[in-house]
Amino acid sequence: MAVIRPFRALRPIPSLVDRVAALPYDVMSSAEAREMVRDNPYSFLHVDKAEIDLEAGIDLYDERVYVKARSNLDKMAAEGVFIQDQTARLYIYRQQRGQRAQTGLVACLSIDDYLNDIIKKHELTRADKEQDRIRHVDSCDAQTGPIFITYRSQEQINAIIQAWISRHQALYDFVSEDGIGHTVWSIDHDEVILSLVELFAHIDRLYIADGHHRSASAVQVGLQRRADNPHHTGREEYNYFLAVIFPDHDLYIMDYNRLVRDLNNHSREEFLSLLEKDFEVTAYSGPGPYQPRAPKTYGMFLEDSWYILKARPGTYDVLDPVARLDVSILQNNLLGPILGITNPRTDKRIDFVGGARGLEELESRVADDMKIAFAMYPTTIADLMAISDAGKIMPPKSTWFEPKLRSGIFIHKLT
């Protein structure tokens, strides 16, 4: 059963939280991050992407990057940018994007629950990225970015969280530069904390929505520190990792679209003819780009024209939770056999664009450096859970969660 644990967050002072809070380190390049922090010495990117404070072009895995991350974190704490709560607490983190809100519980999760598969995964991790975050966590002696977790909604938990929100003043309430509202409450009442801990103890599965590398890294750091500590008790902070836990009904997955650089030596006519085997192909004559409105339907942009593709029945296994994903159907029936993209993780001819950028971004890229684009129908939370429950792995770039969790609002110190 799931273990959640309160913790003493290291967090920004309220007057600076809007300047500290930053997008996750892995959603922008170093050059983009340098530009983003140009006039902001408080941005948490100085910790999460510390190479921005070293010479341009430095190897991202250079030891100096990790030393600088720790130095920047310590400096900000010494200067009073961060404070640490004196008692262990749970926190509530609500994000508002337009009319949509997602409200999660901020807590620490057990690395043993990760190892025992109570915390379910759906992605493979890359060794280089995992090692990067291991070094970052170890150097900072802290987990600096929360893991995005979901679970099947439980009414009693929802009721406790909503009751706390209705009766207590927010700790933070600000709007980030992208228009996302961020509101945080601190749960410092022992009985309420205990009630939530006990309710989660009856939940048999949690799911990683986003943050597979960060969670795997936190676990590896914890295991190493266990091995290094002859007096290990299991209660040390390194046995737990930072997470925001959202009920499934709150989450919003956006489309994660595909771009390919060429038609794999096919002419336009040959390519369209090859599609007919597994897809119904219709020219789209409506206004603007074509946004798919149903599963197994795709928008395709080629030579200034949009087409509607519909996967033909019988061309995929409806009983296989991975094979029936829209991204799998496109990969297995089009990108692989027709366009020659056999490994989308490594092939330089394919690129991926999150739905937050809009379909106009696909048109722009095709006009610039790509030949063809595919607009996807979003993967669902139910798909993610079914694949995780089956112990299977999603294809790369299957989900784009929006809004992204901000880093720097909560830091979990390991000692």
VOGU-3710 file (C-alpha; in Angstrom, 3 decimals, decimal comma):
1> mavirpfral> 0,000/0,000/0,000  1,181/3,526/-0,743  3,293/5,343/1,816  3,213/9,135/1,923  5,278/11,141/4,378  5,201/14,802/5,454  8,467/16,742/5,187  10,065/20,048/6,117  10,085/21,870/2,801  12,873/24,258/1,927
11> rpipslvdrv> 10,867/26,839/0,005  10,988/30,444/-1,268  9,918/33,399/0,837  6,469/34,526/-0,393  7,744/37,801/-1,869  10,099/35,950/-4,242  8,202/32,753/-5,067  7,063/34,025/-8,475  10,669/34,803/-9,428  12,104/31,553/-8,037
21> aalpydvmss> 9,579/29,090/-9,497  10,820/27,753/-12,838  9,809/25,277/-15,495  11,433/21,821/-15,255  15,067/21,652/-16,337  14,358/19,287/-19,231  11,807/21,333/-21,201  14,271/23,905/-22,536  17,810/24,058/-23,891  20,705/25,667/-22,060
31> aearemvrdn> 20,594/28,593/-24,493  16,882/29,101/-23,842  17,470/28,901/-20,086  20,244/31,516/-20,250  17,844/33,884/-21,952  15,035/33,129/-19,495  17,146/34,069/-16,457  18,854/37,095/-17,999  17,148/39,529/-15,602  16,294/37,088/-12,816
41> pysflhvdka> 19,028/36,076/-10,345  16,409/34,207/-8,269  15,243/31,749/-10,934  15,560/28,149/-9,818  17,139/27,394/-13,189  20,365/28,627/-11,569  20,136/25,407/-9,520  18,425/22,996/-11,898  20,460/24,032/-14,977  23,565/25,462/-13,353
51> eidleagidl> 25,544/25,358/-16,599  23,857/28,666/-17,438  26,182/30,323/-14,899  29,315/28,823/-16,484  30,923/29,346/-19,875  28,760/28,736/-22,922  29,299/25,330/-24,460  30,414/23,623/-21,258  29,742/19,885/-21,141  26,413/19,490/-19,324
61> ydervyvkar> 27,925/16,626/-17,316  31,073/18,500/-16,290  31,686/18,209/-12,539  31,699/22,007/-12,296  28,002/22,079/-13,228  27,039/20,060/-10,149  29,360/22,033/-7,881  27,773/25,240/-9,191  24,257/23,885/-8,577  25,083/23,216/-4,929
71> snldkmaaeg> 26,835/26,583/-4,587  23,850/28,445/-6,036  21,396/26,593/-3,791  23,464/27,268/-0,683  23,916/30,927/-1,629  20,179/31,460/-2,124  19,443/29,812/1,226  22,124/31,882/2,995  20,731/35,087/1,505  17,229/34,313/2,765
81> vfiqdqtarl> 15,665/33,508/-0,591  14,631/30,147/0,910  13,307/29,267/4,327  12,710/25,816/5,825  9,603/24,861/7,747  10,339/23,810/11,316  7,851/20,934/11,373  7,085/18,214/8,841  4,011/19,017/6,758  2,020/18,098/3,711
91> yiyrqqrgqr> 1,220/20,763/1,136  -1,481/21,342/-1,454  -0,466/22,619/-4,888  -3,123/23,872/-7,293  -2,383/24,926/-10,872  -4,936/26,847/-12,914  -4,820/27,091/-16,707  -7,833/28,953/-18,037  -10,903/27,159/-16,715  -9,000/23,971/-15,882
101> aqtglvacls> -7,438/23,320/-12,475  -5,420/20,426/-11,103  -4,963/20,094/-7,356  -2,333/17,784/-5,920  -0,942/16,772/-2,550  2,767/17,489/-2,073  4,434/14,751/-0,043  7,386/12,396/-0,018  7,009/8,859/-1,363  8,935/5,750/-0,367
111> iddylndiik> 11,749/4,487/-2,564  10,688/0,990/-1,455  7,254/1,558/-3,002  9,089/2,393/-6,238  11,211/-0,755/-5,992  8,211/-2,941/-5,084  6,140/-1,612/-8,002  3,483/0,073/-5,898  4,615/3,137/-7,819  4,000/2,179/-11,447
121> kheltradke> 6,159/3,243/-14,395  5,451/3,440/-18,113  8,721/4,749/-19,609  12,268/3,537/-20,034  15,020/5,774/-18,701  18,254/6,713/-20,425  21,422/5,954/-18,468  23,057/9,316/-19,216  20,033/11,327/-18,095  19,547/9,188/-15,025
131> qdrirhvdsc> 23,198/9,569/-14,060  22,950/13,332/-14,524  20,133/13,615/-11,991  21,857/11,200/-9,601  24,844/13,513/-9,528  22,615/16,575/-9,198  20,631/15,164/-6,251  23,767/13,873/-4,552  25,668/17,136/-5,029  22,796/19,321/-3,829
141> daqtgpifit> 21,906/16,879/-1,054  18,338/17,596/-2,077  15,608/16,683/-4,533  14,886/19,894/-6,372  12,116/18,897/-8,776  8,931/17,047/-7,742  7,767/13,894/-9,495  4,360/14,175/-11,179  2,241/11,321/-9,751  -1,386/10,316/-10,271
151> yrsqeqinai> -3,798/7,821/-8,721  -7,392/6,733/-9,135  -9,372/9,454/-7,426  -10,584/8,746/-3,877  -13,456/10,848/-2,588  -12,364/10,958/1,048  -8,970/12,340/0,072  -10,556/14,906/-2,223  -12,923/16,002/0,552  -10,128/16,546/3,074
161> iqawisrhqa> -8,094/18,580/0,607  -11,052/20,717/-0,449  -12,052/21,316/3,168  -8,547/22,486/4,025  -8,493/24,849/1,034  -11,862/26,346/1,985  -10,793/27,076/5,573  -7,198/28,225/5,281  -5,268/31,047/3,691  -2,901/30,194/0,863
171> lydfvsedgi> 0,829/30,129/1,501  1,528/31,269/-2,073  -0,723/32,593/-4,824  0,862/33,875/-8,043  0,622/33,743/-11,826  3,721/32,711/-13,770  4,823/34,375/-16,991  2,968/31,773/-19,089  -0,363/32,670/-17,487  -0,582/29,617/-15,220
181> ghtvwsidhd> -1,929/30,277/-11,728  -0,094/28,612/-8,839  -1,602/28,377/-5,348  -0,115/26,532/-2,377  -1,511/25,687/1,060  0,405/24,196/3,994  -1,213/21,358/5,989  0,293/21,634/9,464  -2,396/19,910/11,543  -1,246/16,504/12,819
191> evilslvelf> -4,686/14,863/12,747  -5,327/15,937/9,145  -1,875/14,738/8,103  -2,474/11,386/9,802  -5,872/11,003/8,102  -4,306/11,537/4,669  -1,434/9,164/5,437  -3,923/6,473/6,488  -6,139/6,977/3,444  -3,187/6,637/1,061
201> ahidrlyiad> -2,193/3,474/2,911  -5,333/1,919/1,384  -4,354/2,894/-2,174  -2,530/0,018/-3,819  -1,100/1,829/-6,853  0,392/5,194/-7,692  1,442/6,086/-11,236  4,324/8,197/-12,493  2,798/10,621/-14,965  6,020/12,559/-15,595
211> ghhrsasavq> 9,480/12,425/-14,035  10,781/8,904/-14,628  14,427/10,026/-14,676  14,079/12,109/-11,522  12,347/9,303/-9,608  14,830/6,647/-10,747  17,698/8,940/-9,759  16,223/9,651/-6,328  15,909/5,922/-5,724  19,512/5,248/-6,750
221> vglqrradnp> 20,805/7,991/-4,453  18,749/6,548/-1,604  20,079/3,032/-2,177  23,668/4,256/-2,273  23,233/6,205/0,955  21,713/3,161/2,601  24,784/1,182/1,608  27,080/3,922/2,912  25,305/4,278/6,267  26,056/1,457/8,733
231> hhtgreeyny> 23,438/2,886/11,112  20,676/3,056/8,493  17,186/2,875/10,067  14,857/3,411/7,110  13,547/6,707/8,481  16,217/8,908/6,934  15,058/11,471/4,393  17,024/9,807/1,580  14,542/6,899/1,779  11,842/9,175/0,330
241> flavifpdhd> 11,453/11,350/-2,737  9,496/14,506/-3,495  6,214/14,214/-5,406  2,976/16,004/-6,205  0,118/13,480/-6,223  -2,937/14,323/-8,356  -6,266/12,495/-8,671  -6,624/11,137/-12,192  -9,742/13,166/-13,041  -7,820/16,439/-12,645
251> lyimdynrlv> -5,103/15,739/-15,195  -4,974/16,949/-18,773  -2,828/15,269/-21,409  -2,254/17,261/-24,574  -1,388/15,951/-28,009  2,272/15,148/-28,698  2,738/15,689/-32,406  5,233/14,335/-34,938  7,324/15,907/-37,697  9,426/14,055/-40,284
261> rdlnnhsree> 12,167/15,588/-42,405  11,489/13,739/-45,689  9,254/11,146/-47,368  11,930/8,423/-47,381  12,559/8,822/-51,135  8,845/8,467/-51,989  7,127/10,970/-54,240  4,046/12,663/-52,833  1,811/10,483/-55,004  3,595/7,260/-54,020
271> flsllekdfe> 3,403/8,180/-50,365  -0,335/8,938/-50,450  -0,956/5,679/-52,286  0,981/3,673/-49,675  -1,131/5,189/-46,896  -4,316/3,667/-48,296  -3,408/0,172/-47,094  -3,871/0,986/-43,395  -5,596/4,387/-43,377  -8,591/6,099/-44,882
281> vtaysgpgpy> -7,215/9,315/-46,370  -9,411/12,380/-46,912  -8,396/15,883/-47,969  -9,389/18,430/-45,316  -11,093/21,576/-46,585  -12,166/23,172/-43,307  -10,790/26,353/-41,723  -7,365/26,313/-40,084  -5,315/23,212/-39,200  -7,088/19,904/-38,637
291> qprapktygm> -7,254/18,933/-34,960  -8,214/15,255/-34,458  -11,389/14,909/-32,392  -11,456/11,151/-31,866  -9,037/8,284/-31,227  -7,451/6,527/-34,217  -7,745/9,761/-36,229  -4,810/11,924/-37,325  -4,224/15,238/-38,997  -1,493/15,168/-41,645
301> fledswyilk> 0,079/18,323/-43,097  1,915/17,873/-46,390  2,834/20,529/-48,966  0,522/23,224/-47,610  -2,450/20,856/-47,322  -4,117/19,107/-44,391  -5,444/15,564/-44,660  -7,525/13,428/-42,291  -6,193/9,922/-41,656  -8,336/7,251/-40,002
311> arpgtydvld> -6,811/3,927/-39,004  -8,617/1,078/-40,712  -10,199/-1,551/-38,423  -8,072/-4,668/-38,125  -4,770/-2,879/-38,591  -3,928/-2,942/-34,862  -4,484/-5,210/-31,867  -7,406/-3,834/-29,848  -6,549/-6,097/-26,892  -2,973/-4,839/-26,489
321> pvarldvsil> -2,892/-1,590/-24,424  0,325/-0,479/-26,151  -0,450/-1,559/-29,717  -3,847/0,178/-29,702  -2,383/3,570/-28,749  -2,661/6,157/-31,495  1,087/6,795/-31,315  1,768/3,057/-31,759  -0,579/2,739/-34,730  1,098/5,658/-36,466
331> qnnllgpilg> 4,548/4,260/-35,722  3,800/0,656/-36,667  1,725/1,332/-39,797  3,229/4,537/-41,200  6,350/6,020/-39,634  8,202/2,699/-39,573  7,183/0,798/-42,723  6,630/3,785/-45,034  8,901/6,571/-43,775  11,653/4,336/-42,402
341> itnprtdkri> 11,595/5,705/-38,854  12,366/2,400/-37,143  13,661/3,890/-33,879  11,941/7,166/-33,003  14,103/7,505/-29,870  17,277/7,997/-31,900  16,337/8,789/-35,513  17,360/12,368/-36,376  14,735/12,585/-39,140  11,854/12,793/-36,658
351> dfvggargle> 10,991/15,529/-34,185  8,230/15,975/-31,614  6,200/19,058/-30,696  4,039/19,318/-27,583  0,462/20,415/-28,094  0,972/23,569/-26,035  2,696/25,089/-29,078  -0,400/24,682/-31,263  -0,804/23,145/-34,699  0,393/26,340/-36,355
361> elesrvaddm> 3,824/25,324/-35,091  3,569/22,213/-37,259  2,784/24,316/-40,325  5,695/26,611/-39,539  8,146/23,733/-39,164  7,024/22,128/-42,423  7,602/25,464/-44,166  11,035/25,687/-42,565  12,922/22,411/-42,057  10,465/19,501/-42,176
371> kiafamyptt> 8,521/17,786/-44,935  5,450/16,377/-43,190  3,643/16,702/-39,855  1,157/14,551/-37,961  -1,315/15,993/-35,436  -2,226/13,422/-32,805  -5,254/12,713/-30,648  -4,033/12,797/-27,016  -3,222/9,684/-25,048  -5,559/9,328/-22,061
381> iadlmaisda> -4,877/8,791/-18,368  -6,773/5,500/-18,681  -4,300/4,420/-21,393  -1,355/5,335/-19,165  -2,749/3,375/-16,227  -3,624/0,326/-18,325  -0,109/0,147/-19,746  1,492/0,677/-16,333  -0,747/-1,996/-14,773  0,269/-4,421/-17,517
391> gkimppkstw> 3,943/-3,768/-16,794  4,471/-2,469/-20,311  6,250/0,551/-21,728  4,725/3,410/-23,694  6,323/4,465/-26,975  8,524/7,569/-26,683  6,798/10,952/-26,641  3,335/9,538/-25,936  2,170/12,091/-23,370  2,480/15,839/-22,926
401> fepklrsgif> 1,144/16,970/-19,560  0,122/20,587/-19,236  0,632/22,593/-17,122  4,093/21,528/-16,021  4,984/21,421/-12,346  7,185/24,339/-11,318  10,509/23,558/-9,703  11,840/25,514/-6,746  8,567/25,895/-4,848  9,341/22,801/-2,757
411> ihklt> 12,786/21,358/-2,090  13,298/18,124/-0,166  16,569/18,102/1,780  18,094/14,650/2,263  19,883/15,462/5,526
//
